[in-house]
Amino acid sequence: MKVEGNRQINLHDCKPGLEHFRAEVIRGLQRTPKELPCKYFYDEQGSYLFERICGLDEYYIPRTEMAIMEACIDDMVESMGPNVILIEYGSGNSAKTRFLLDHLHDIAAYVPIDISREQLLSAVDELAADYPGLEVFPVCADYTNSFELPVVESPETRRVVYFPGSTISNFNPAEARKFLEHITGVCGPGGGLLIGVDLKKDPAVLHSAYNDCQGVTAAFNLNLLERLNRELDFDFQTDSFEHYAFYNPGEGRIEMHLISLRDQVVRTDDLAIPFARGESIRTENSYKFTLEEFQEVSTAAGFEVRHAWTDEKQWFSVQYLVNTG
């Protein structure tokens, strides 16, 4: 429990324990090809590096999404309606959320969900101070797994899930459909989803976005190995791995990898994991959609696309979907 002024804010903590983390990591490293879940990028250092990525010239997503929101916020708010419970998946630093909160009418409550406990609590502290009348119910959880939302006693008009950025891109189309089906259950019949969707574009733009000249994305990728060393007692030599990201046109996705620069063996406890020179660990997929492709996925999940706002270049879209169930 946290106290802000005269308010009590209860953290609903559903974050899986260290053994779950270890089991997922070991399972991924024993696969062929090797892979690690991208959700584990976001420890304190990873969250800091991602905020730096969001300020890079090459990384177009945050500024393009924000420009769409600034241009279309009145339409978005009208679509969502008054007295909503806003449930945000992956709340991050809440910059776009603040803009949304500033324009929503009589919001009933805000439920931020994030896997990074430290970042979540920091964001909640600031929001509680800046929005003293806002009821906040933070949830620390891995939203790709099952967890319970807190009970919000409020006469809301509807639930609206907010899923900004391009995080839906980390799911392949079948996984994206399944995840969206889960969200239909969260928001309920007539509920909504305001979501950011990255669109297909010139591969050169995508390559630059994931291979910035300052090497921040490379540091972000390699920090995943450093986290495994810190928290799970692995002995990765991070200077023996190299960041590698490319656009796979056949799959319509960016792939991020960590490439072993030599033959080596990585250990933790009594487990030894061999790497051949040139072998990779895939750390992230980021699928890109056309508007038609995403509509097909969302419709199959039980949503109707009511609005799809884009920038002039059609690099990115913010969409409002309604659960038709």
Residue, then its C-alpha position, 0 to 999 in steps of 0.5 A: m500500500k502507498v499513501e499519497g497525501n490523504r489517499q491510499i493506493n493499493l498495488h495489486d501485485c500479480k507479478p510472477g516470481l523469480e522461478h517463473f522468470r528462470a524457467e521461461v529463460i531456460r526453456g527459451l535458451q534450450r530451444t532451437p533456435k534460441e529465444l528470450p521473451c521480449k517482456y524481460f527487457y524492462d528491468e530498471q535499466g532496460s526501462y531507462l534505455f527504452e525511454r532513451i530509444c523513444g527520444l531518438d530521431e530514428y525511432y519514429i513510433p512515439r512522436t508519430e503516435m503522439a502527433i496522431m493523438e494531438a490531431c485526433i484527440d477530440d474524436m478519440v474522446e468522443s468515441m470512448g465516451p464519459n465515465v470510463i474505467l481506463i485500463e492500460y496495458g504496459s503503462g510505461n512512463s505515462a506520457k501519452t496517458r497523461f494527454l489522454l487523461d487531460h481530455l477524457h470526461d469524468i473518468a471513473a478510474y485508471v488501472p495501469i498494468d506493467i510488469s516493471r514494479e519500479q517503473l509502475l510505482s514511480a508513474v503512479d506516484e507522479l499521477a497521484a500527485d498531478y491528478p488528485g481526484l483520479e482513482v488509481f488501481p495499479v497492477c503489477a503483472d505479466y499481462t501475457n499471462s492470466f491475472e485478476l484485475p482489482v474490483v473497481e466500485s464505480p458506476e462506469t459507462r464502459r471499460v476501455v483498454y488502452f494499449p499504446g505504442s506498438t506492443i501488439s506487434n510483438f505477437n504473431p498474427a495468431e497470438a495477436r488474435k488470441f490476445l485481442e480475444h482476451i481483451t474482449g473479455v476484459c472490456g466486456p460487451g460494448g467496451g472499447l480498445l484504443i490501440g497503437v498499430d505500427l504499419k508496413k512501410d519502407p524497410a529502410v525506415l524500419h532498419s534505421a529505427y532498430n539500428d540507431c547510430q548511437g547504439v542505444t537499441a544495441a545497449f537495450n538488447l544486450n542489457l537483457l543478458e546483463r539482467l540474466n547475469r544480475e538476477l539469475d546468476f548467468d555468466f554471459q560475457t556480453d562483449s561476446f555477443e552483438h546486437y543484430a536487427f533486420y526486416n524480414p519481408g516474408e514474415g512482415r516483421i522486424e527481428m532482433h537478435l543477439i549473435s554469439l561472436r565465438d564458440q562459448v558456453v554460458r552457465t548458471d548453477d549446474l546448467a551449461i548452454p553451448f553457443a556456436r560462433g554466429e548462433s543467435i538468440r532471438t529477443e524480439n519480433s515486431y510485426k508490421f500490419t496494413l490497415e486491412e491486415f489488422q482489421e482482419v485480425s481484430t474482427a476475428a477476435g470479436f472487435e469492430v474497427r470504429h476508427a483508424w487514425t493515421d499520420e500523413k505518411q501512413w507509418f502508424s495508426v491509432q485505432y478505436l475498436v468496440n467489442t461487438g459481443 
